[in-house]
Amino acid sequence: MPVIDETIVIARPAGEVFDFLMRADNLPRWDSSMLECVQVGSGAVTMGTRYRGASKILGRRIEWTTEPTRPHAPPPRARLPAISPGAR
């Protein structure tokens, strides 16, 4: 499986950056492959929160649903595994 490993320095407190990254409406702003993303339901991001969206990868639109397994653990401990049928 391909691995992408990049580093960027952001002059903000880690918690503020992480909160920005976990908001569904911000995900397409920092992931250029993401076409759209919405939080399913409302409220704070917690265990069980789901996001639904679509990405364009190799010219193909891929729709997906994901659920953060550790939504309050900063990267690399936070995970957003795909839970859509057929997505891995």
C-alpha positions in Angstrom: 0.0 0.0 0.0 1.4 3.5 -0.8 2.4 5.6 2.1 2.5 9.4 2.1 4.7 11.0 4.7 4.8 14.8 4.8 5.7 17.4 7.5 4.5 21.0 7.9 5.1 23.4 10.8 2.1 25.4 11.9 2.6 28.3 14.4 -0.5 27.4 16.5 -1.1 25.3 19.6 -1.4 21.6 18.8 -4.9 21.4 20.2 -6.1 24.3 18.0 -4.7 22.7 14.9 -6.2 19.3 15.8 -9.6 20.8 16.4 -9.4 22.5 12.9 -8.4 19.2 11.3 -11.2 17.2 12.8 -14.0 19.5 11.5 -15.6 17.9 8.5 -16.0 21.2 6.7 -12.3 21.8 7.0 -11.1 18.4 5.7 -11.3 19.4 1.9 -9.2 22.5 2.8 -6.2 20.5 3.7 -6.7 17.3 1.8 -6.5 18.1 -1.9 -8.0 14.8 -3.0 -11.2 15.4 -1.0 -14.1 16.8 -3.0 -16.6 17.0 -0.1 -17.1 15.9 3.5 -19.9 16.3 5.9 -20.4 15.2 9.5 -23.2 12.7 9.8 -25.4 14.2 12.6 -24.5 17.1 14.7 -22.7 17.9 17.9 -19.1 17.5 19.1 -16.8 15.0 17.4 -16.6 12.0 19.7 -16.4 8.2 19.5 -19.1 7.1 17.1 -19.1 10.4 15.0 -19.1 9.6 11.3 -18.1 11.6 8.3 -19.4 11.0 4.8 -17.6 12.3 1.8 -16.0 11.8 -1.6 -12.5 11.9 -2.9 -11.0 12.0 -6.4 -8.2 9.5 -6.6 -6.5 8.7 -9.9 -9.3 10.5 -11.8 -12.0 8.4 -10.1 -14.6 9.6 -7.6 -14.7 7.4 -4.5 -17.4 7.9 -2.0 -16.7 6.9 1.6 -17.8 6.9 5.2 -15.3 7.1 8.1 -15.4 7.1 11.8 -12.6 8.5 14.0 -11.5 5.7 16.4 -9.6 8.1 18.7 -11.0 11.5 17.9 -9.2 13.4 20.7 -5.8 11.8 20.3 -3.5 14.0 18.2 -1.8 12.4 15.2 -0.3 9.9 14.7 -2.6 8.4 17.3 -5.9 9.6 15.7 -7.2 7.3 13.1 -9.9 7.7 10.4 -10.5 4.2 9.0 -12.9 3.7 6.1 -16.1 1.9 7.1 -17.9 2.0 3.8 -18.6 -1.3 2.1 -15.8 -2.0 -0.4 -13.5 0.8 0.9 -10.2 -0.1 2.6 
